[in-house]
Amino acid sequence: MLALYYKPSCPFCRRVLAVIDRLELEVDLRDISTSSEYDHDLIARGGKRQVPYLVDEAQGVEMYESDDIVAHLQKHYSSAPAAVVARPRVHVGGSTCLSCEG
């Protein structure tokens, strides 16, 4: 099971969400801005209130940092060859451009 602790206003979270959408992954999305339960659970798991935070039970991994999360998802859940996998871009306006995702 994959779970992502996130906030919709966070550009780093939107970047991870764009990759999740592109890879068509089933992920339990846990918005810490609307649920104090998720907020407390995040702090109990990782020790701080930082998002995005990925829990990947299948791989036995929990991690912060959008770059690390994206690399992990692409490595373990992408069917594209490693050379084809690209890093998505978050533009100044905060939106993630699908054409920049690769």
N, C-alpha and C positions, 0 to 999 in steps of 0.2 A: 504494500500500500504506500502511495505517495501522499504526503500532506505538505501544504505550503502555508506558513504563517506570513501574512502580508497586510499592507494597507493600500487601498486603491489610489491614494494620493502620492505614493512613493514611486518615482521614476525607475528605480532599480527593480522594484516589484513588477512594474509593468513590463519591463524587459524580460524578466523570467516568465511572466504570464504569456507573453508573445511566443516564446519558445515552446512553452507547454501547449499552446494552441496549435502551433505549426507541427509539432510532433504528435498531435492528437492524443495526448495522454489524459488518463483519468486521474485527477488529483483532488483530494479533499482540501478545498480552499478555506482557510481559517482567517477571517478578517479580524484583526485584533482591535480595530477602531470601533467595532460594533458589538464585540463580545468580551466582557471582562473575564469570562472563563478561558477563552483562547489567550488573552493577555497574560493571565496568571500561569497558564500551562506553558507558554513560551518561555517565561522567566524561569520556571521550574526546570525546563528541559535544557535551555542554553545558558542560563545565568544572566541574561540581559534582555532588554526590550528593544531588540534590533531586528528589522526585517529587511529583506526576505530571509526566511529560515526554512530550510527543506528538511523533511523527515522522509527517508527512504528505507522502509522496513525490509524490503526485499534484499537490499544491498548492505543493510546494517549501518547506514550512514545518516548523520544529522549534521547540517552545516549552515553557516551564514555566508554572506558575500555572493552577490549576483554572478560575478564571473565564475566562481567555483561551482555554483549551482548549475549554470548554463553548461559548463564543460562536463559536469557529471551527467546531466540529462542527455546531452548529445552523445557522450561516450557509451552510455548504457541503454539508451532508448531510441536512438536514431538508426534508421536502416541505411542512411546515406554513408558513403565512404568517408573516412576521416578528412581527406583532402577537400571534400565538398562542403563540409560543415563550416558555417560562417557565424561570426558574432553579430547579433542584432544590434542596431544602433537606436539610442533614445535621443530624439532631437530636442532642441532648446525648448520648444513648446511643451515638452513632456510626452508627446505621442511617440509611439514606436512605428516606424515606417516599414510596412511589409516588404517593399522593394529593397530595403537595406538589409533585411534579415538573411539574405543569401539563399 
